[in-house]
Amino acid sequence: MGTMAAGKPVIATDVRGSRDLVQDGVNGFLVPVGDIKATAKAIEKLSGDGRFTLLVVFSPNRIITRN
């Protein structure tokens, strides 16, 4: 939650508490519990595009618009 409060996207496991806070692809990524490949893929998505991903895909304006 601290990361989200700072306006950063998060990677969380797809369990009840996380599902309540993280909208997959909107303010972070939800990955299945124990799925190492899905976790690695989510990390790559966040780091692969670097600054573009953080500024455009997870921009506060986009999140507000989608909700």
N, C-alpha and C positions, 0 to 999 in steps of 0.2 A: 504494500500500500504506500510505503514511503516513496518508492520510485514513481508511482502513479501521481502522487501529490506533487512531485517535482515536474510533472508533465512529460515523463519519459515512457515509452512503450515497454511492456513487460512480457516475459515468457513465463507462463504458468501452466501447471497441470490441469487437465480438464476434469475438475472435481467441483462439487457443489459450491463451496465458498468462492473459488476462483471464477466460476461461471457467472456469479452474481456481480462481479466487479470488472471482469475483462470481456470485452466484445472482440471476438477473434477477427483480426485484420483491421480493427478500428483503433483500439488503444493498446494493442498487444497481440500476442498469439497464445492460443490454448493448444496444448499438446497432450496426447494420451499418456496416462500414467505408465512409466516404465519404457516408453518408446524413445529409445536413444536416437534413432534416425530422424524422427519427427522433431526432436529437440534440436539436433544439429542443423536441420533444415531451417528451423525458426531463427536460430542464431545467425545462419548465413543470410537469411532475408534481412535481418537488422543490420548486419555488418557489411553485406555485399554492396549495397548501394550507398553505404555510409551516410554522409550528411544529407543527401537527397531523401533517403528513407525517413530520417528523423524530421526533416523540415517540411516535406511535402505530404508523404503518406500519413504520418502521424501528427499533422499540424492541428492545433486546437480548433482552428476554423473549420477544418474538414470534419472533425469529430462532432462539433456542435451542429454543423449542417446535416450530418447523417442521422443525428438523433432528433 
